[in-house]
Amino acid sequence: MFGFFRPSSCPCDPAAKAWLEKRLRWLSEQFEDSAFSGLPVVLPTRHFFPDPYDGSQASVRRMLDRVCRYMDVEPDRVVLKLVSRAGKVEMVNDAGRYLPDAAGTYRPSGENSVITIDRADLDPPINLVGTMAHELAHVRLLGERRIKSSVFDNELLTDLTVVFMGLGIFLANSPRAWHSQLSKWPGTTLNKPEYMTAPMYAYALAHLAWFRDEPRPAWAKHLLWHFRPEFRQALRYLWQTGDSSFQPTGAVRERAER
């Protein structure tokens, strides 16, 4: 039970809440087809990933091709490179916190895109899907020249694009926010993460359920147990208050308001 009878609050701080609503609206203007407009929510099931996976380059390539299709990227224009970074030196910041090393990277190469993935991060495959989706979101944003890499919310927006396209469960179950990467939201004293946090994923996915008129979305059972309370909180908040500048329209909004 989601406990709609209990009052709820937004799990995000005000700056993160405002940013999410603004960027979700921006994404809706950029992409006509998305999970918000009716495309399937991609799940960690055999229905969406029927190919056998053993960590080999061939199986990784097959998985990447499927994620490309879910992200509406042409697979033939994506080059996959697997690298080994054995013996890499771990860095720390001035506060002694470890700096994360990217599980994957994206770079343009002529008309193609090169996605590089560390062999150490090929398992578990559910995390690998999230890495692939994140890098392919760079293709949709940077590769298609929708944003510049210098924008202050580059990585945050890349994460949110994954949610918007229907693969948010994979990132929500393994968020990449590190304390060593905190800065400040512009014009505030509130901490801004480099990547989306669990409360931010909860609020974004709650919007997805709200727009799809799903007060108890079946796909929520695929969220890990430690993430579900924040998701339920965000879902209750939207259905109880409707307090978002990014609103569902038409029949979906009418049903949500009843």
N, C-alpha and C positions, 0 to 999 in steps of 0.2 A: 504494500500500500504506500502511496506517495504522501498521504497525510495532508490533503488539501485543506482540512479544517484548521490547521495550525497556521498562524500568521508567519510570513517569511520576509527575508530581506535579501537584497542582491549580494551574492558572495564576493563580488569584486569591489574594490575601492572606487570612488567616484571618477577618478581619471581613467582607470581601465574600463569602467562601464561606458563612459562617454566615447572612448576610442573605439571600443568594439561595435557600438551601435553605428557610429559614423563610418567605420570601414566596412561593415556589413552592407550598409546602404551603397557605398562606393562599389563594392564587388557586384551588387545586384545590377548596377549600371554598366559594369564591364562585361559580365558574362550572362548571356540570355539563358543558357541551360546550366542548371546546377541542382544539387539536392534540395535547395530551397524552392525550386520551381518544378520539382517532381521527379528528378532523376533518382535512382535507387541510392539508399544509404549502403555503402559497401561494408560488408561484415567479414570477420575472420572465419569464414566457413568454406566448405568444399564447393558450394554453389558459386562463390566468387573466385575461389582459387583451387580449381580441380586438379591442377598439374602436380605431379609428385615433386617434392623438394628435398634435395640432399646436400645443399650447399655448394654443389658444383657450379662452374661458370654457366653451363647450359641451363641448369634449373633457375639460377639467379636471373639469367636473361629472359626466360619464359615468364618469370614473375614480373620483371620490369615491363615487359610488353603488355601484360594485363593491367598493371598500374597506369601505364601510359594511356591505355584506352579509357580507363576510369577518369583520368585527368584531362581527357580530350587532347592528347599530344600524339602526334604521328610517331609510332615506334621506330620506323625506318630512319628517322632524323635524330635519333638519340643513340649516342655511342656509349657503351658501358665499359668502364675500366675498373678492374679489381686490383687493389694494391695491398701490400703487406708493410706494416709500419712497426715491425718488431724492433724493440730496443729504443723506441721513441722516448724522449725526455719529457717528463711531466713538469709543467710550469705552474707557478703560483703567483698570485698578485701580491700587492703590498701588505694585505691583511693576512697573508698566509693561506688563502683559499686556493684550491686547485682550479686552474683554468681548463675548461673542457676542450677536448679535441673533437673536431667534426667527424661524425660517422660517415658523412657523404659530402661531396662538393659538386658544384655546377660551374661550368664555364662554356661560353659560346665558342664555336669553332666553325667559322664560315656560316653556311646555312644550317649546320647541325648544332647539337648540344652534347657536351661530354659530361656524363655523370660518373664520378669516381667514388667508389665505396671501399672502405677498409675491410679486408678479409676477416679481421677480428670481430666485425659487427654483422656477420652473415646469419647469426643465430641470436635469439629466436627469430623465426621468420616474421612474426607479427610486428616486431620492432623494425625489421628490415623494410616491410611495406611502408611503415611510417617514414623512414628515411627516404625511400624512393619517392613517395608522394611529396615530401617537403622539397626535394631537389627539383622535381617536375613542376612544382608550383613556382619555383624560380624561373623555369622555362616560360610559364604562362605570364609571369609578371615582368621579369627582366628581358627574357628572350624575345617577347612580343612587344617590348618597349612601352609597357603600361606604366612602369615606374623606373626611377633611377636607383642604382645601388646605394647612393648617398642619402636617401630619405631616412629619417630618424627611426622609422618603424619597419624597415626592410624585412628583418627576420620575423617580427611579429606578424606582419601582413602575410608573409609566406605561410606561416602556420595557419592563419585564419583562412587563407585560400584553400588549404587542404580540407578544413571543416566545410567550407562553402561548397566544395565539389563532392562531398559525401564520404570522405575518408577520415573524418576527424576522430573516430573511435581509436584508430591506430596510434595517433599522437597523444590523445587524452590518456591512454593507458600507459604511456611512457613519456611524460613531459620532460623537456630539456632545459628547464629554467634552472640556472645556477646562481647562488648568492654572489659569486665572484663577478657576475656580469650586470649587476644592478647599476642603473643610472637614475635620472629623474625625468618624470613626465614633463614636457615643456610647460613652463609657467607655473609649476607646482613644486612642492617639497616632497611629493609622493614618489616612492621607488618605482621605476620602470624596468621590467625585466627585458632581457634581449630576446627571449623566446616566451611563448605563452605559458602561463602557469595553470595549475589545476583549476583554480576558481575561474580563470578566463575561459578555459575550455568548457567548464560547466555552463557558464552563461551563454557562450556561443552555441553549444549543442542544445540548450534549452530553447533558444531562438529557433533552431532547426525544427524541433518538435512542435513549437508554437505555430510556425508557418505551415507545417504539414498537418495541422489539426490533430495532433497526437498527444493528448494529455498523459497517456501511459504508453510511450513508444515501445514496441516489441524489441526494437534493436538495443534498448538500454540494458538488456540482460547481458550484453557482450562487454559492458564497461566493468572494469575491475572493481572489486568490492570497496576498496579504500577511496575510490573516486565517486561512488554513487551518492553518498550523503550531500556533497556539494552540488551534484547535478540535480538531485531532488529539490534542494533548496532553491536553486535557480529556476527550476521548472515551476514550483509553487509560486515563486515571486512573480513570474510573468503572467501566469494564468490568474492569479489573484488581483494583480495591480494593473497589468498592461503597461507598466511604466518603462517604455522604451521609445526612443525616437525612430527606431526601425520597426515599422508596424506591418503585420500581414494585411492584405487587402481583400476585397470581394467577399466571397462566401466563407472563406477561412476565417476572416476577421469577425464576420457576423456570428458564426458558430462559437468562436472563442469568447465572445462577449455575452453570450446567453448563459 
